[in-house]
């Protein structure tokens, strides 16, 4: 890779890091090309970048960003996911790692938290924002629907 290509790649990574709310690092030793492409396709709507990048180049891209602590996780050949929806990415990675033991979650950083593998797995068990909103809506609507049911039953008994 020529120097110009490297600097273009670093610039592209830095611009995607500005829009990200999470960065996650995985090791993919022994995955087939089809398995890796399957993971990439699952992550595509949730990330701005998911690729295998040379550690040295990724460390340069992470320098002077909020995600700089992730550079300590880049020791072996890794793939990096720059997430626009960090919570959803943790769910996909945890499910895929469970089904494919050759994928190892190293860790990552989401918002202000630096996460190890266990942190990413615990985060993946949390409900998504959409699920939380649905639960809140159900809680808010439930009392009114109970009153409506009781009123309807009361009206039937009087007739």
C-alpha positions in Angstrom: 0.0 0.0 0.0 1.4 3.4 -1.0 1.8 6.3 1.4 -1.0 8.2 -0.3 -3.4 5.3 0.0 -2.5 4.9 3.7 -3.1 8.6 4.4 -6.5 8.4 2.5 -7.5 5.4 4.6 -6.5 7.1 7.9 -8.5 10.2 6.8 -11.5 8.1 6.0 -11.3 6.2 9.3 -11.0 9.5 11.2 -14.0 11.0 9.5 -16.1 7.9 10.4 -14.9 8.0 14.0 -16.3 11.6 14.3 -19.8 10.2 13.6 -19.5 7.1 15.7 -20.8 6.3 19.2 -18.8 3.1 19.6 -15.8 1.3 18.3 -15.4 -2.5 18.8 -12.5 -4.8 18.1 -12.7 -8.5 17.2 -10.2 -11.2 16.3 -11.3 -13.4 13.4 -8.9 -16.3 13.3 -10.2 -19.2 11.4 -13.4 -17.7 10.0 -14.1 -18.5 6.4 -14.6 -15.7 3.9 -18.3 -16.6 3.7 -18.7 -16.4 7.5 -16.8 -13.0 7.6 -19.0 -11.7 4.8 -22.1 -12.9 6.7 -21.0 -10.9 9.7 -20.2 -7.9 7.6 -23.6 -8.0 6.0 -25.3 -8.2 9.4 -23.3 -5.2 10.6 -23.6 -3.1 7.5 -26.7 -1.1 8.6 -25.3 -0.5 12.0 -21.7 0.6 11.3 -20.0 3.1 9.1 -16.9 0.9 8.9 -16.2 -2.8 9.5 -12.9 -4.0 8.2 -9.6 -5.6 8.9 -7.1 -2.7 9.2 -3.4 -2.8 9.9 -3.0 -2.1 13.6 -0.5 0.7 13.0 -2.9 2.5 10.6 -5.8 2.1 13.0 -3.8 3.5 15.9 -2.9 6.5 13.8 -6.6 7.0 13.0 -7.6 6.7 16.7 -5.0 9.2 17.8 -6.4 12.4 19.3 -10.0 11.0 19.2 -12.4 10.0 22.0 -11.7 6.4 21.0 -7.9 6.5 21.5 -8.1 3.9 24.5 -9.1 1.3 21.9 -5.6 1.4 20.4 -4.4 -0.6 23.4 -6.6 -3.5 22.2 -4.9 -3.7 18.8 -2.2 -6.3 19.4 -3.1 -9.2 17.1 -4.7 -9.2 13.6 -8.1 -7.7 14.2 -11.2 -6.3 12.6 -12.6 -3.0 13.7 -16.3 -2.0 13.8 -16.9 1.7 13.9 -20.5 1.8 15.1 -23.3 4.3 14.6 -25.6 2.2 16.8 -23.2 0.7 19.4 -25.8 -1.3 21.3 -27.1 -3.1 18.3 -23.5 -3.9 17.2 -22.8 -5.5 20.5 -25.9 -7.7 20.1 -24.8 -8.8 16.6 -21.2 -9.5 17.7 -22.3 -11.5 20.8 -24.7 -13.6 18.8 -22.2 -14.2 16.0 -19.4 -15.0 18.5 -21.7 -17.5 20.2 -22.4 -19.3 16.9 -18.8 -19.1 15.6 -16.2 -19.8 18.2 -13.4 -18.6 15.9 -14.6 -15.0 16.4 -13.2 -13.5 19.6 -14.5 -10.2 20.9 -11.5 -8.2 22.2 -13.4 -5.2 23.5 -14.3 -1.7 22.6 -15.4 1.7 23.7 -18.9 3.1 23.7 -19.7 6.6 24.8 -17.4 7.1 27.8 -16.9 3.4 28.7 -14.0 1.3 27.7 -15.2 -2.3 27.6 -13.5 -5.6 27.7 -15.0 -8.8 26.2 -17.3 -9.3 29.2 -18.4 -5.7 29.1 -19.4 -6.0 25.5 -21.3 -9.2 26.3 -23.1 -7.6 29.2 -24.0 -4.6 27.1 -25.4 -6.9 24.4 -28.0 -8.2 26.9 -29.5 -4.8 27.5 -32.7 -4.0 25.7 -32.5 -1.8 22.7 -33.8 1.8 22.7 -36.8 0.6 20.6 -37.6 -2.1 23.1 -37.4 0.4 26.0 -39.7 2.8 24.2 -42.2 0.0 23.6 -42.1 -1.0 27.3 -42.7 2.6 28.4 -45.6 3.0 25.9 -47.2 -0.2 27.2 -46.8 0.9 30.8 -48.4 4.3 30.0 -51.3 2.7 28.0 -52.1 -0.2 30.3 -54.1 1.7 33.0 -56.3 3.4 30.5 -57.0 0.1 28.6 -57.9 -1.6 32.0 -60.4 1.2 32.8 -61.9 0.8 29.3 -62.2 -3.0 29.7 -63.8 -2.6 33.2 -66.2 0.0 31.9 -67.2 -2.2 28.9 -67.8 -5.2 31.2 -69.9 -3.0 33.6 -72.0 -1.8 30.8 -72.7 -5.4 29.6 -73.9 -6.5 33.1 -76.5 -3.8 33.4 -78.3 -4.7 30.2 
